[in-house]
Amino acid sequence: MVMMMMMMMMMMVQQQVSGEPLWTEAVLPGCPVRAVLCVTAAVSVLLGLLWLYRLIFCPLLLRRSLDEVGYVTDKRRSRAQVANEVRRRRKTGDLPPVYPNGWYRILDSSMLERGDVKDVTVLGQQVAVFRGLDGRVYALDAYCPHLGANLAVGGRVVGNCIECPFHGWQFGGNDGKCVKIPYAEKVPHFAKVHPWPSCEVNNQILVWFHCDGEDPQWTVPEQKEITEGQWVYRGRTEHFINAHIQELPENIGDFAHLNFLHTPGFISGTDLRFTGTRICTFLQHIWKAQWEPESEPNKHCSRMFLQHTLTVFGQHFSLLDVHVVARQVGPGLVWLHFEHSFLGRGLILQSVTPVEPLLQFVTHTIYYQANVPALIPKFILRVECVQFERDVMIWNNKKYVSKPLLTKEDSSIQRHRRWFSQFYSDNSPQLQQRRDTLHF
């Protein structure tokens, strides 16, 4: 064996001296190329398996930026430039008050661990939201009354209080009163920050707003299937809408737009310039809707009964029929209950939260039966997202018409406006435009 190895080494030396190719190059031509191809193939397979795993098992998370949806762009301007120009130039109309009284979602429960604090913008104000060591959620005005530091930026949770990052003042989560000043002998009794009434239900954190500072006038209903784990989280979408908050829920009373704007199949996309192209007309949605306000003690609620059918090449497939009940709770919350003959039951929680007077943050969170494959509710949420983004293109570019020209078939729009008006008070903040700035 040793003699053979010595002979092979002598042959390699002779080949190098004579300029002939080494035996390794002759026997294994293209070896480095094969290695690269093998590694590339392995990485591709792993990425494909990871994509398949996320598709089948992981919740859907889709976040749309402020200028990503709802604007018509061109080669000369970016999406951000178009969005800014539309917001600056479009007419707003004679608007209702910009902040209705009610409950508004600010975070999902999973976004706030014990001892965490978040800086949240809601209704034009900064709010410090934190979870105390007792597990409860508290919400306080973000700015310290001492010298104005933001409690949520660098502040830390101490027990059930939040500590200011500037001088260490501590404010109780329950009432916002200052309970400790590290360098002072006595805490002034008037040292406090405004507390926001809050609740945690259906895995969401909400705050209560009333322009006159009144206590909550109703509670957010609990969905037992979510609390008890029968329905599980399958995904969420997030959008920013440049419109008045009333424009969004008013769609519930606008039946005529359903069978015009939302008839093209979901494969037609969201750009309204192309949704009516003939290529995609073989797939169409058909809608039948009815809306009614609820009576006392739930006058702050209303219900829309929606029957959805799908036609393929003009043929109706009853297997694809879906019955939806949309229950609106106050100005900013909607429960979309889905029920299908064999795909089971589920719920989409829609929340509309004013960030600024004409900027709404909208989320759609889906919960579905645990025994239904995740792919099904994720598909439902995707289709809902496509239909919703068609509305976004309308909302982002329209003006509010306080006295619309309506036909008798549009009577439900006016009924919905009368119902929605209960969330405004005499002191509800109005939008005023002065010197291109917003004052409210």
N, C-alpha and C positions, 0 to 999 in steps of 0.2 A: 504493500500500500504506500509506504514511504517513498519507494522507488518510483511508483507511478505519479505521485504528486510532484516529485522533483522533475520528472520528465515533462509534465504539463507546464510547470513554471518555466522550464528552459524553452519550451515551444512558444510561450507568450513573449519571452524576451526576444526570441528570434523574430517573431511577428512584428514587435515594436521596432526592432532595428531595421527590418526590411520594409517597413511601412505598410504591411498587410493589416487588415482589420483584426482586432482581437476576437477570440472565440466567443466571448460574451456578446459582442455586437453582431457576430455572424449567426449565432444560435438563437438569440432573442432580439430580433429586429423590432423596433417600435415599442419596446417595453415601457418606457416612460409614458408614451401616449396611452397605452392600455391602462396603466395605473390611473392616469387622470380621468379616463373614461369610466373606470370602475368607481372611483371616488365620486364623480359627478352623478353617476347612476344611483349610488347609495344615498347621497344627499337628496336627490330628487325623490326617491322612494320615501325617505323619512319625512320630507316636507309634505308629500302627498298624504301620507298616513296622518300627519299632524293636522292638515287641513280637513281630512275626513273626520277625524276625532272631534275637532272643534265644530264642524258642521252638524254632526249627529248628537253630540252630548253637551257641548258648552252653550250657555245662554247667549242670545244675540245682543250685542251692544252696538248701537248705531248712533253716532253723534254728528249732527250737522252744524257747521259754523254759521255765523250770522249772515254771511254773504253767499253761502254755498247753494241755496235753494231759492227759487222764486224770482229770479231776475233774468232778463234777456241781455246777454253780453255780446260784444263784437270784438273784432281784432284790435281795435284801437284802444280799448279800455279793459282793465281787469275787472273781475267780479266785485272786488272791494270798491273800486271807483264807481261802478254802476250802482251798487247798493247805496253808497253815500250820496250820489247825485239824486237818486229817487227819493230818499228820505228827506233831502233838503228841498226839493222842488215840488213834490206832489202836494196837492191840497188835502188838508185834513178833514174839512167839513165842520159842521156845528156839533161838536162832540159832547157826549154825556160826561159826567165826572169820571176821572181816570182810574180811581181806586175804589171799587165797590167794597162793601163790608162783607167779611166772610173768612173762611179758613183757606189757607194756601200752603201747598206742599213746598218745602224748601230743601229737603234731603231725603234720601232713603236711609233706613235705620242702619244698614250695613256700612254706610259711609262715616259713621260716628261711633268709634269704639269708646269704651270706658276711659275717661281721662282726656279724650280728644276735644279740641276746640276748632271751629270753622268760622271763617269770615264769609257771611252770606249777604248778598245784595237783594233786597226785596222791597217792593213798593217805594223805590227811590231812597231807601235808607240802608245803612250798614248795620247788621245784626251779628252779635257774637253768639254762636250756638255751641253749647258744650254738653257733654255727658258727665255728670258728677260720679263720684266714687260709689254712690248708692244706685247707679245704673239709670237714673232718671235724666231726661233731657231738659235743659234750661236754655232760654233765649233772652238776651239783654241787648239794649242799645250798645253799639260797639265802642263808642267814644267815652273815655274816662272823663268825669266832670272836673278832675283836678287840672290837667294841662292838655287834655284832648288826645292822649295816645289811644290807638286802636287796641282794645283788649284782646281781640282775636288774632292779632299779628304779633306773635312773640309771647303773648300771655299764656299762663299755664293754669291747669285745674288744681285747686287745693281743696280736698274734701268735696263739698258741694258748692264751692265758691270759685270764682275766677280771679286770678291775680294780675294786676296791671304790670306790663313789662317795663314801665318807665320808673315807677317809684314803689311798686309793691303793694299798692292799695288792693284790698280784697273785697269783692262784692258777692253777696249771697245770691244763689240762683233763684230762690223762691220769690223774693221781693225786690232784688236789686240794691238793697241797702249795703252801705259800706260797713264791714264788720271789723276791719283791721287796717291801721296805718302804722307801718313798722317803726317810724321815728316820732310818732305823736303820742302824747299822754292820753288824749281823748279824741274819739271819733265824733265829728259834728253829726247831729241827728238828721240833718238835711242832706248829708252826703249819700247820694244814691244815683243809680242809672235806671232808666225806664225798663221794666220787665215786660216781655211779650207773652201773653197766654199761649201755651203750646200743648200739643198732644202727640202721641205716638200710636198709630193704629194702621193695620194692614201693611206693616213693615215700612211705613212712611212717617216722617216727622213733619208736622204742620204747625203753623203759627196763625193766630187770630188777629185780624185787623178790624178796627171800627174807628171811624173818623172822630167820634165823640168820646172815645175811650171806654165804651161800654163793654161789659163782660160778654163772653160767648153766649149767643142766643140759641144755639143748637149744637149738638155733638155730631162728630163724623161717624157714620155707621161702620160697624166692624163686619168684615166678611169672614164668617166662621171657617169656611173652607181654607182660607189662607192661614188663619191663626192656628188651626188644628193640623195643618200640614197636608190636607187632602189635595189642595192645589199648590203647585210648586212654581217658583220663579223660573221663567224661560227667556227673559230678555227685556230690553228697554231701548227706546229711541228718544233722542233729544233734539229739539228744534228751537230756534229763535224766530219769532214772528214780529215784523214791523207793522203793528196795527193796534187799534184800541181793543181792549180785552173783550168788549161786548160783541165784536165782530165774529169771534170764534164760536161761542156757544149759540149764536143766532142761526148758525147753519142747521141746528136741530129743527127749527121751524120753517126752514126754506126747503120744501119738498121738491120744488121745480128743478133746482140745481142738481139733484141727485141723478135724475135720468137724462141729464145733459152733460154735466161735467164728469160724472163718474160712470157713465155707460161704457166707454171704451175699456177693454180688458186691461188688466194690470200689466201685461206685456207691452202695452202702448207707451209706458213710461210716464213721466211727470211734466215734460215740456208741452204746454198746451198748444204750441204751434204744430205739433206732430202727432198728438194723441188720436186725431181723427183720420189718419192715413189709412188707405184701403187695405194695406198689407195685413193690418192687425184687426180688421173688423170681424173676422170669423169668431172672435171671442168677445162676448159682451155681458155686462152686468145689468140686471133689471132690479129695480128697487120699488118697494111699496112701504109707505111710512105713515105713521099717525103719532101726533104729539098731544099730550095732555098735562096740565099742571096738577099737582097733588093738593089735597085739602089739608086743613089743620089736623094734627099739629105739625104736618110736614109741608107747609106752604112754601118753604124754601127749596122744595124738591119738585122735579118734573120728570116725566117719562116719555120716551120716544120708542114706539114699537116698529121695528124694521124687519121686513122680510126680503131676503136677498136670494136671487136665483141667477144662474149662469147659463148662457146659451153658447153652444159651439156649432158653427155653421148653421145658425138658426134653429137648432134642435135643443129643446129644454131637457136637461138632465136633473131629475128630481134628487138624485144622489148628492148633488152639489148644493142643494138648498140649505141656507143657514138662517136661523131665527135669532135676531139680536134685540135685546132690550137695553136701551141707553138711559140710565138714570142720572140726571144732573142733580148735584147736591151743592147748593150755593152757587156763587159766580165762577168758581175755579176748579170744580171737581166733577168728573163724569165717570160713571161705571158702565162699561160696555160688556154685557153678559152675552156670551156665545153659547149656543146649543145646537148640536148637530146630531143627526140620527145615529151615526156610527163613530164619528170622531170625538164624541164626548162633549164636555162642558168646560168652559173657562171664562176668564175675565181679563179685560184690558182696563187698567186704571189710567185715565187721562187727567193730567193736572195742567192748569194754566195759571202761571204765577207772574204778576207784573214785576218786571225789573225796573223799568222806567215808565213814564206815562204812556208811551207808544211802543214799548218793547216788551214782548211776552216770552217767557220761557216755558216751553211745552214738553211734557214727557208722556210717553205711552209705555206702561209697564204691564207685561202679560204674565198671568198665572194660569196654569192649566192642570188638568187631572194628572196625578203622578204616574198613572199607569198608561198614559198616552205618550208615544215616542216624542222626544223634544223637537224633532224635525217638523212635526205638524204645527204646534203653536208658533214656532219660529217662522214658518211659511205664512201663517195667518198674520203675524205681526209685520212681515215684509209687505204683504199685500195691503194691509192697513196703512203702512208708511207711504206706499206709492199713491194711494188715493188721497191721503192727507196732504202730501206735497203738491198735489194739483190745487188744493185750496190755498196753500201757502203762496202760490204764484198769483192768485187773485188778491189775497189779503195784503201782500207786500206792496201792491201797486194801486189799490183802490182808495177812495175817500169815503168817509162816513156820510151817509145821507140821512139827515134827521127826519125829513118828511118825504119818504120815497113814493114814487109813482107805482101803486100796486093795483093788481086786478083782484077780483073776488077769490081767485084760486090762491092768492098770496096772503090770505087773511091770517094764517098761522104765524106769519112773521110779526105782524102787529100784536098778536096775542102774546107771543114770546117776549116782545119788548115790554109790554105792560107787566108781565110776570117778573122780568129781570129788574124792573125799576125799583122793586122792594129793597134791593141791596144798596140803594143810594139814600143818603140823608141830606138835610139842608146844608150841612157843613162838609159834605164830600168834596175833596179837592178837585178843582177844575184846571184844565190846561189853558194857559195864556201865553201867547207868542208876542214877545217884545224884542226888537232888535236882534232877531234870529236866535234868541235864546229861549229856553223853556223855564217858566216860573209857575209854580203850583203851590 
